[in-house]
Amino acid sequence: MVPPGTGGGTPGVPCRCSTAPGRCVGAPATDPTRRDRYDVRTMSDTTPDPRPQPSEGPPRDRLGRRPRDLRISVTDRCNFRCTYCMPAEVFGRDYAFLPRSQILTYEEIVRLAAIFVRLGVEKLRITGGEPTVRRDLPDLVRPLAAIEGVRDLTLTTNGSTLRTLAAPLAGAGLRRITVSLDSLDDALFRAMSGADMPVARVLDGIAAAREAGLAPVKINMVVKRGSNEASIVPMARWARDAGFILRFIEYMDVGTANGWRMDDVVPWAEIVALVDATFPLEALPPNYPGEVATRFRYRDGAGEIGVIASVTAPFCGACTRARLSAEGELFTCLFAARGTDLRAPLRAGADDAELEARIRAVWGARDDRYSDLRSAGTANLPRVEMFAIGG
């Protein structure tokens, strides 16, 4: 088992893992400036950064964090009704989603993405809603892949359309993919996803992604107590045997419609202990500065898992993510109440320098650390719904 205080990073090298993810003393160190060209402060460091804001190059927020990742929502629509994101009783047939005129065109998305890359972003992730319900998605992937400076271009999807879309997306330049899947049990999958389709369709889509060369394939599993915690080990076994990277995500209080309660959260340490009891684990260092998943590998070398513990072990101090909503609002936190409109100045004729200045100013004022401050006092704060800005 790998509880805090034990574990291992490299065979023969003791590793002492604390109660928060990403802080594994004695694990193989990563070079903090390895390829990101800047340092990222530790996950626990949420003190104000006293350094002056740079006039050129990547901006820093008030905690010293620079933008590295941009999540691009291309639609607020989805063909699933997951209970923790878009519950059917709230987002039913009569729910008013964004009209087409208010959604950024692909050309507008590419223009804004290029500006973010000039400001230091290296990773682009296409999200939704469910991004594959938007037509001609490869036509967006192609120019995004061509932006100089993009090191990683990926997509998060529920997998339901991948049998037909995986190959065209890969051909357009998509590099890898993440599929959301909360259980292999068909009845439980249907209950949690609200989808009128069998889990076999998603599994076939995952197979199609592998066939298309989208690798590594990552699987995201949201774990909710009383719903699918019994699927933790079966999911780990399946992903391990298939060679996929499974990441467990603590059930989060994103948005205001999912009825979140702390009692429904299965803490990351409990998840890791359950997997470790069947498949012994040892801790791994992050792949890059600011990575949100705490990584563990199987001691027999049969792959790895990750845990995203936003609730019980927040990582605000190292967050480098910006989020662009489908209607062109810039959000600086998954738990934000409001964003900054980029669509209006873009459509009013603002040039790239003006848009860059606006983005730079927003990021420079950023001091988000919701998960660090989560309490009874934050429970009733307004929050944007997850499907509007991607998970």
N, C-alpha and C positions, 0 to 999 in steps of 0.2 A: 504494500500500500504506500501511497505518497501523501500522507497528511502533512500539514505545515510542520517544518522542523526536520523532515526527512527528505527522501527523494534522491534523484541523481540527474546530472546533466550529461555527463559523459561516462561510459563504463570506467570504473576505477577512480572516478573523481567525485567526492561527496558533494551533495548539493543540498542546501538548507533553504527550503521554500517557506516564505512567510505566509501570513493569512491573506494577503492580497496578491492578485495575479501579476505576473511579469516581474517579480522581484525575487529571483532565485539566486541566492548567494553561493558562489562556487560553480555555477553553470558556465559553459563556454561563453565568454563575453563577445558581444558584437561591437564593431567599431561604430561609434555614434555618428561619425561623418562618412561612413562607408561609401555610400553612393547618393546620399540625400543632400550632401553639400552643406548641411547645417546640423547643429546639435539639437536634440530634443530633451527637454527637462524630464526628470523622473515623473512617474505617474502620480506620486504623492505630493509633488511640489506645486502648490497652488498659491504661492505668495506672489505679489505683484512683481513684474519685471521692471527694474529701475532704468534699464538701458533706453536711450533715445530711439525713436522710431526711424528706421532707415528710409531715406528718400528714394533709393533705388533698390532693385532686387526684391526678394521675398519680404513682405511685411511681417511684423510680429504683433500678436495681440497683447493684451495687458498682462498676460501670464507668460509671455515669451514664446508662445506657440506660433509656428509658421504653417501656412497652408500646404499640405502635401497631397490630400485626397479630395476629389470633387465627385459627389454623388449627383447624378443627373436624372431627375424624374421626367419621363417623357409623356406620362399620362397619369391621371388620378383614377382611372377605371381599372377594374379587375374582374376576372371571370371566376374568382373564388370569393368566399365570404368567411375568411378566417376569424375565429371568435376573438382573437387577441388583437386584431388589426381593423377589420371592417365587418363587424357583426351584422348579420342579416336583418336583425330586428331594428337596427338603426339605419342601415344603408340598403333599404329595400328598393323595389321597382320604382318608387316615386321619388327617390333621392335625386337631387339636381346636381349632377356632375358638371365640370367645366364645359362650356360650349367651345367648339373648335376654334373660334376666333380669339379666344383668350389664351390658348395654348401656344407655346413657342413653336415656331416652325423649325425644321431641321437646320436650315441655314442660320437662324438666330442662335440655336443651341451651339452649333460649331463655332460661331463667332465668339460667343461668351466663353466657351471652353478654351479657345486659343488664348484669350486674355488671362484666364486663370492659370494656364500653363506658363505664360510669361511671368506670372507672379509666384512661381515656384511649385505649382501642382504638377505631380508626376503620374498620378494614378487617376483614371477616370472609370467610374462605375455607372452603368446605365441601370436605372431602377424604374419603379412606378409608384403606385399601383402595380399592375402587371405589365411590364414594358412590351411584351410580345403581342399584346392586343392592339398596339398601334401599328398601322399599316406601314409596309415597306421599311421595316427597321434596319435592314442591311444598308439602306441608303443613308442612314445616319452613321452607322458604324464605319463605313468606308472613309469619309472625310475626317472623322475623329481619329482614326488610326493613322492618318497621314500628318497629323499635327506634330511638328518637331518638338521633341522633349517629352512626349508621352511614353513612359516606360511600361505601363500596364493598362490594358483596356479590357474591362470585364463586365459581366452582366449578372444581375440577380433576378431569378425567375421562379415561378412555381413549377416549371417544367412541362406544363400541359401541352405546349405547342412545339416542343423541341424536335419531335420526330420529323417535322417538315421544315423547321427553321434552323436547326443546328448547323447543317452544312452551308447554307447561304450566309449565315452570320460568320462562320469561320472563314469562308471565302472572302468576305468583306474586310477581314482583319481583326475580328474579335479573337482574343488570345485565350481566355479561359472563362469559366462559368461557375456560378454558385446557384444551387437549387434548394429551395425551401421545402422540407419534407419532415413532418412531425411524427410519423409512425408508419410502419409497414403493414399494420393491421388495417384491413380495408374499411371496416366499420368505424374505427377510430379516426382514420384518415378523413373519411367523409364527414364525420361529426365535427372535427376541428377545422377543416378547410371549408365546410359548407359547400363543397363541390359536388355536382351531380355527375361524377365520373369515378371510375375505380382507380385505386392507387397504382395499378398495373400500367396505366397510361403515363403516369409520371415516371415510373421506373423505366419504361420504354424510351421516354424522352431523355433520361439520363444516359441510357445506353447509346442513343443517337449522338449525344454530345461527345461521348468518348470516341465513337466511330469517326466523328468529324475532326478529331484532334484537339478539342478544347480541353486543355489540361493544365494544371491538375483540376479535376472536378471536385468541388467542395459542396458539402451538404450542410445546410443550416437547420437545426432542430430546436424550436422553442419548447422549453420544458415547463409545464404547468402542473402543479400539484393537484391531484384528484382527477387529472385528465390523462396524461400520457407518460408519467414517470416510470410506469412498468415497461415502457418501450425503450428506455435508455440502453439497457444491455443488448436487446435484440438489434437495435439500430447500430450500436457499436460493432456487434458481430458481423452484420451485413456489410457495413462500410469497410471494415477491416478485411474481410474476405474478398471484397470487390476491388479494393485498392483505392477507395475514395477517402478524402479527408473530411471527417465529421466534426462539426462544431456545434456544441450545445450552447444555447442562449437562455439566460435567465429571463423569465417572464417579466416584462417591463411595463411601467406605467406610462406608455407613450400614448398621446392623445387623451381624450376624456370619455371615450365611448365603450371601452372594453371591460369596465367594472373591476379594475385592478384592485387586488388586496395583497398585502405583504404575506398573508398566510398562504397564498397561492404560489409563492416563489419557492423553487427548489434550489437552495444555495449551491454555488459551484463546487464547494468542498464535498458536499453530499453526492453530487453527480460524479465527480472524479473517484470518490471512494467506491461507488457502485461499479464503475467500469473496472477499477483497479482490482477489485475482489475477484473478477473473472479473468481479466487480461492485465497482468501487472504492468504498471506504468512508471515512467521516470520523466522528470521535468526537462523541458527544452527552453532555450533562450528565444526571444522574439526574432522573427526573420528580419525585421527592420525597426528603427526607432518609431515609437508610436503605435505599433501593432496592437489592436484591441483584444485579440484572442490570446489567452494563456495557453501555451502549447505543452503537450505531453506526448511522448512516443511510447509505443509498446516495447517492453524490454527485450522481446524476442525479435525485434526489428521489423515487425509486420505493420509499419505505418504509424500514424499519429492521430490524435484528436486535439481539439481546441475547446476552450470554454470562454464565453463572453459574459463577464460577471458585472454588468453595469449596476446591479442593485446592491449586492453584498460586498463588492470590492471595486468601487468606482475607479476609473482611469482618466478622469477629466484633465489632470495635469499634463497628459501627453497627447491629448486629442488634437489631430491635425486636419479634421474633416470640415469641409464646407458642403452645403447642400443647395442645389438649384431646383426649385419646384417646377412643375409642368407649366405654370403660368408665368414663370420668370422671376420668382422671388428668391432672394438669397437668404438662407437660414444658416446660422452659425452654430446651431445645436439641435440635436434630435428632439429635445424637449422644449424648444423655443415656443413662445406665444405668438410671435409675429416675425415676418421677414422684411427684407428691403427690396423694393420694386426695381428690377433692372429692365423689365420689358418696356415700361413707359419711356424712359430716356432713350432706349435702343430704337424704338419705333418713332420717336420724335426727332431722330436724326443725330443723336450723340455720336461722336467719333470714338475710336478705340481708346484714345487717351482719356477722354472724359469718363468712359465706362470703367477703365482701369482705376482712375482716381476714386470713383465711387466705391468700387470693391475694396480698394486699399483702405479707405476711410472706415468702412464697415468692419473689416478685419482688425484694424488697429484699435477699434473701440471694444472689441470682443472680450468679454470676461466671463463667459458661460462656464458654469460648473454645477449644473443642476443635480447630477447624481451624487456629488460630494455633499450637497446640502439637503438631499431628500429627507423629508420629515413630515410630521403631521401638518406643519405649516405650509408645505408645498403641495399638499394633496389637492387643494381646490384651485390651484393656479391654472389659468388657461394654457393649453398646449396644442400645437398643431397636430392633426391626425397623421399617423405614420404613413398611410397610403399616399398622402399628399407630397411627401418629401423623400420617400424611400426609407427603408430600415437602416 
